Amino acid sequence: MKTEKLFDTDAFIKTNNARVLKCTPSEREGYKNLYEVITDSSIFAPEGGGQKSDEGFFDDIKVVDVQEFDGELIHFLEKEIPIDFDTVQKINFDLRFRRMQNHNAEHLICGLIHKKFGYDNVGFHLSESRDKDGGLLGIEAIMDVDGPISAEDLKEIELNANRAIAENVPIYAVLPTAEEAKNIPYRSKLDISENLRLVIIDGYDVCACCAPCLDSSAQIQLVKIVDFMPHRGGMRITLKAGLDAIDDYIKLHDDNRESMKILSCERGECAAAVKRMNDKLTEAHEEKVSLKRQITVMLEKELREKILNSNDTFIVYPADDIDEIQARALINDNIALAEKVIIILFEKSENTYRFVAGKNDKLTGISLKALAAKMRDGLNARGGGSEQMIQGSIQAEEKDIIDFCRKNDEE
């Protein structure tokens, strides 16, 4: 049953009266509980050419997917529909139009790359982001070409693509015979021997493609390359076109405007302002590191004296203004002084301390793992570690921590 594919030559038909020729429950994997429907004509383009199938309805019955199997166009419907019944096909045209904008922009970019460098397009797909309810958030086109391209050359390609858009050149599809195709130079990722369909952007590109296409380059509106990277000896290029490029520009504009307020700079000066801020932050960070080093030296000296002058096995040392790295350094630099357990308290928040504890290796009578368990019971502590060092948090006041340690010292 041959279905007339109306989308092949006119992608702007939004509704179509079609007669149902066949409707059977699907037995295909992934399509069970759906119905396979064939009609005499269709405006629903199947999945292929790097993009998903059209979305829409037969009257009020949702079309879940459209595929082409062995030359037959199969519509997968949620519900059964009577045979020899005239149904109204309705596609989500906004979705199709945005797909066409991005897909034809990819043709234009790849056509310009092929003309300038001779590179072929070896991979392509439209990537769609959706919300939790399945609503479309955005589309971008991702393509792979089989050769390297510099950032400057890609800027030139993008500029020439937008010039081609401004020229409003025709875009159309043709279905040449095998004999006619021999005399037409065209781009194709596959070796196509029959049912060839070419999408032509007049003066810029001729490419084998089965997806619906626009009527003119001006309908693309805008193309912007948003990312590119080396990929398998060539380049992977990501672009946004048309309404998706405009949406992206609006988001970037709003983000840039807020950045301008924060940075107190004029439009177009954000990068320079960010560099100045980064330089200041780097300078401040270096100053902070220097001050922390000085503080650590001072604390180390004070802790050393406390260790050497104390008869207690447990040395509790509060140091609120340090971090975990400094706390570990204080223990590692002083643990060899005596057979003691050193507990550093730091980063106090209300009645909660973070802590790091370590012991001298010669102190064999105390297990830090056992101490961690006792601290969980006696000090509402969380954490753990090894026999050499434990760490975590304690929900207790400094006095209670000291009393706890003295009690364990006496035991």
N, C-alpha and C positions, 0 to 999 in steps of 0.2 A: 504494500500500500504506500504509494509515494505521496508524501505531504508537500504541498507547495510552500516553500520557505519564503514568506513575504519579507522577512528581515534581511534576506540576502541582498536585495536591491533597494529597499526602502526601510531604513531603520527608524523612521519617524511615525510609523503607523502605531497608534497607541491602543486601538481596539480593533477587533476583527470578528465577524460572524463566521463561525466554522461549523462544519457538520462532523459529528462524532462517528468514526468508522469502526472503532474497536474499543472495548473497555473490558479488561480482565484483571482479576486479582494478581498482583505481582508475586512471583516466586524467587525473584533475584535477591541475593544476599545484600542486606542493607536497605531493601525496599519492601520487605514484607509488611503487611497491614496497609499497603498503599495499592492504588489501582493504576495500571498501565493504560494510557489513553492515546489513541492515534486519531488525528483529524485530517480532513481533506486539505486544510491550509493552516498555517500557524504564524503568529508574530513572536512566538517564544524561541529565542536563540538558545541552543543547548550549551552545556559546559564545553569549553574548548578554546584554543587560542590563548591560553594563559588566564582565562577568567571563568567565573562561575556562570551558571545558567541564569536566564531572566527570572524574575519573581513576579507573581501576580495571581490571577484567578480565572477560572472558567465559571462565569456567572458569580456565585458566591462560594464556590469550592476552591480552596487554596491549592495552587500548584507548588508542590514541595521541591521538585527537581525536574530538569529536562535533560535527556541524554540522547545521543544518536548511536544506535546499535545496528551494524550491518546495513547502513543506509536508511534505516527507519528512525523517524523522529518520535521519541517516546516521552509523553508527559506523565509524570507521576503525581496523581491527585490523592487528596486525603479521603475523598468519598467516591462512591460509584456514580457514574453518569450514564443515562440511557443511550444505547446505540441508535443511530439514525436521528439523533437529537441535534437541533441547532443551538449552539451555545455561543455566548459572547465572551471572547477572550480579552482580558484586560491586563496589561503589563504595568509594573512599577516603572513608569517612564523616567522619573527623576533619577532613579538608580541607574537605569540604562544610560541616560545622558552623561552622568558623571563617569561611568565606566568608559564610554566612548571618548570623552575628553582626555582621560588619562591614557587610554590605549592608543588613540591616534597621536597623542603627544609623544609616546614611546616610538611609534613609527617614524615620526618626524626627526626626533633626536638620533635614532639609529640610522636613518637614511642619511643624515648629514655626516655622521661618523663614518659610515661606509664610503661616502663620496670623498671625504678628506683623507682617511687612513686605509680604506680597503678592509676594515675589520668587519666581521660578521657578528650578528646577534646570536648567541648560543644558549640563551635562557631568558625567560620572561614570565612574570605573573603579576596580577593585580592583587595587592594586599589590602584587605578591608578590615577596619576595626568597627566593632559593634558594641552597643550597650547591653545590659543584662536582659533586656526584652527583645533583643535582636535588631533594634533600630540602628541605622547606619550612622557612624560617627565620622568616618573619613576613609578615603581611598588614596593609595600611592602606588606607583608603578615601579617595579624592581626589574632591572634587566642586566644581563651579563654580556660583555663583548670580549672577543678573543685577542685583545691587544692592549698595551698600556696607553694611557692618555694623561697628560699633565693637567694640573688645576687651571692653568691659563688657557689651554686648548679647550677644556670643558666650558669655560666662561664664554669663549668665542662661539662654540657650538650652541650654547644656550641663547646667546644674543641673536645668532642667525635663525634659530628656531622661532623666536618671538618676532623677528622681522617677517618670516614666512607667514606667521599667524596674522600679522598686520596687512599682508598682501591679499588676504582673503582668496586664496587659490582654491579651486574645486577639489573635493575629496569624493571618490566614488569607487564602487566595486564593479568588477567585470568577471565574467565566467568564460574564459577562452577555451576553445577546443584544444586538444593535445597538439594538433598541428599548428594552431595559432600561437600557443605557448612557446614553441621552439624559437620564435622570432621576438620574444619579449624578455629582455633582461630583468630579472626580479630577484629579490632577496627571499630566502626560505631556509628555515632550520631543518626541514624535512625534504626528502626526495618524493615529490607528489606526482603520481603518474595519471591520476584521474580525479574528476570533480575539483579541479583547481579553481580557486577563487582568489583574485588579486584585489587588494585595496591600494588605490593610487592617490597620492598627494601630488597634484600636478606640478611637475618640475622639480620635485624634491625626493619622492620615494615611490617605489613599486614593491609591494611585499605580499607574499602569500599569507592569507589570514581568513579565518572562518567567522570572526566576530563582527557584529554590526558596526557601521562606521558613520561618521558625521557627513554633512554635505559640503562643508568648506572649512578651511583652516581657521577662519575667524571664529568659528564656533568653539575652538579649543580655548579661546580667550587669553590664556597665559600659561606658560610652562616655567617651572623653577626646579632646577636640580638641587635637592636638599641634602644629598649625601653621596659620597663615592669612596671606593677603597679598592686596592689591588685584590684580585681574586683569580686564583688558578692561572696565573700568567697573563690575565687580562684585567678588566675592571668590572666591578659591580656598581651600578649607578641607580640611585633612587630619585624619582621625581614626583612632583605633584603638579596637576594641571587643572585649568578651569576653576570651577567652584571650590575644589579642594585646595588649590593654590591660593585662592582669595581668602578662604577660611584660615589657612596657615598664616598668611600675611597679617590678617587682622589680629590673630593671637600673638604673633611676634611684635606687632605694632603696640598692642596693649602692654605686653611685657616690657618692651623697650621704654615706653612712656613711664612706667612705674620705676624702672631702673634709672631713668633720667632724673626723677624726683629724688631718689635715694642718693644718687651720685652728684646731684646739683650740676648737671652738665647739659649742653645743648644737644639737639638731635644730630646723630652722626658722630658724636664724641664719646659714646659710652665705652668703647674699647680702650681709648686712651685714659679715660677716668678710672676704669677698672685696673689698668696697669699701675697707675699712680697709687691707688688704694692697696693693690697687692704689694707694691714696693714698701709702703708704710707698714703693712701687716708683717711682711718679712723682717723689717727692721725691728718692729715691736717684739716679734717672736724671738729674734736673736737676743734682744735685751732681756726678755723673760727667761730664756735659757741661762743666760749669764747670771741673773739674779738668783734663779733656783740653784745654780751651782754654788753660789756664795752661801745661800741659806743652808744647803746640804752640808757644806764644810763646817759651818757654825754649829749645826745640830749634831753633826758627827763628833765634834769635840766635846759638846755637852754630854752626849750619850756615853762617850768613852769614859768620862770622869765618873758618871753615875754607875757604870758597870764596875769600874775598878774600886769604887768607894763603898759599894753595897755588899752586904752579906746575904742578901736575898737571892734565891735561885731564879725567881721570876722577876724580870726587869720590865715594868710597864712604862712606856715612854709615849706621851701624847704629843703629836705634832700636827696641828690642825691644817696648816697651810701648805702641806706637801701632797704629792700624788703617790700612786702605787709604785712607780719606778723609783722615786726617791726613798720610799719606805723600804723597798727591797735592798737598795744600795746601802742604807744605814745598817741593815742587818748583816749583809754580806761583808761589809767593811769592818764590823766590830764583833762578829760572832766568835772569832778565834781568841778573843781576849781572855775569856774565862768560861768555865763550865756552867753556863746559864742558858735560860730561855729568854729571848728578847721578843717582846710584843710591842709593835709600833701601832699606835692609834692615830688615824688621820681622817680627813674629810668628814667632820662631825656634822650631822643634820638632826636638829632637835636632840633626842636622846639616843641616836644611832651613830655608831662609829664604823668605819671600815677598818680592818686590821690585817696586818701581816705578822706572823710569828715564825721565828727560826730558833734552832738550838745548836749548841756546840756538839760536835760529833762524839766527844769524849763523855758527854752526859748520857750514859746508857740507861739510867734508871727511869727516865721519863719518855713516854711515847707521845709524840705530837698528834698522832691519829686518835689516841685515847683522850688527849687533852681536848681535841676538837669535839668529841662526843660529849665530854663533861661540860664544855662551854655551851653546847646546844641546850643541855638540860638546865644549867645554872644561870646562863646569861642571855637566853633567847638568841643564841648565835646561829648563823648560817654559814656554811662553807666547808672546806676540807682541804686536802692536799696530801703531802707525803710525810715521811718521818723527818725530813730535813726542814720542810717549810709548809705552813698552812696559811690560808687566807680566807676572808669573808667579811661578814658584818656582825655587829653586836648591838643589841638593843638594851643598853644599860648605861648608867652614869659612870664616870671615871672612878669614883670612890668604890662603887660596887665591883668594878673590874679588879681594882687593886686588892680589895678584901677577898675576892674569889681566888686570886693568885696566891695570896698569903696563906689561905686555908689549904690550898693544894701543896704549897711549899712545906707546910707543917706535916702534912700527911706523908 
